[in-house]
């Protein structure tokens, strides 16, 4: 599925939540979760398997944990 197709699908499912979603915002959000777009033929695509793996591995950060910017 191309990122543009994913945006169309998300907006159709929940216009209130995803009405302002852009390709840039989607890319940034997916990258944070480890499921960014990668090569898909001559274009870029979001792989369903990447989304599932990112969802399975995602652990929300508690409010007491440092952010990545403060680490190191």
C-alpha positions as CSV (number, residue, x, y, z in Angstrom):
1,X,0.0,0.0,0.0
2,X,1.4,3.4,-0.9
3,X,1.6,6.1,1.8
4,X,-1.0,8.1,-0.1
5,X,-3.4,5.0,-0.2
6,X,-2.9,4.6,3.5
7,X,-3.8,8.2,4.2
8,X,-7.0,7.9,2.0
9,X,-8.0,4.7,4.0
10,X,-7.3,6.3,7.4
11,X,-9.3,9.5,6.5
12,X,-12.2,7.3,5.2
13,X,-12.2,5.3,8.5
14,X,-12.1,8.3,10.8
15,X,-12.2,11.7,9.2
16,X,-12.2,13.5,12.6
17,X,-9.0,11.9,13.7
18,X,-7.1,11.8,10.4
19,X,-8.6,14.6,8.4
20,X,-5.5,16.8,8.5
21,X,-3.0,13.9,8.1
22,X,-0.3,14.6,5.5
23,X,2.3,12.4,3.9
24,X,5.1,14.1,5.9
25,X,3.2,13.6,9.3
26,X,2.4,10.0,8.4
27,X,6.0,9.3,7.5
28,X,7.3,10.8,10.7
29,X,4.8,8.9,12.8
30,X,5.5,5.5,11.2
31,X,9.2,6.1,11.5
32,X,8.9,6.6,15.2
33,X,7.3,3.2,15.4
34,X,9.7,1.5,13.1
35,X,7.4,1.1,10.2
36,X,8.5,3.7,7.7
37,X,8.0,3.5,4.0
38,X,10.5,1.4,2.0
39,X,11.0,0.5,-1.7
40,X,7.8,-0.7,-3.4
41,X,8.5,-1.2,-7.1
42,X,9.5,2.2,-8.4
43,X,7.8,4.0,-5.5
44,X,7.7,3.8,-1.8
45,X,5.2,1.8,0.2
46,X,4.2,0.9,3.7
47,X,4.3,-2.8,4.3
48,X,1.5,-4.4,6.3
49,X,4.1,-6.7,7.9
50,X,6.1,-3.7,9.1
51,X,3.0,-2.2,10.6
52,X,2.2,-5.4,12.5
53,X,5.8,-5.8,13.7
54,X,5.9,-2.2,14.9
55,X,2.6,-2.6,16.7
56,X,3.7,-5.8,18.4
57,X,7.0,-4.2,19.5
58,X,5.6,-0.8,20.6
59,X,5.8,-0.1,24.2
60,X,4.4,3.3,25.3
61,X,6.8,5.4,27.3
62,X,5.7,6.2,30.8
63,X,5.7,9.9,31.8
64,X,8.7,9.3,34.1
65,X,11.0,7.9,31.4
66,X,13.4,10.3,29.6
67,X,12.8,11.0,25.9
68,X,15.2,10.1,23.2
69,X,16.4,13.7,23.0
70,X,17.5,13.7,26.6
71,X,19.2,10.3,26.5
72,X,23.0,10.0,26.3
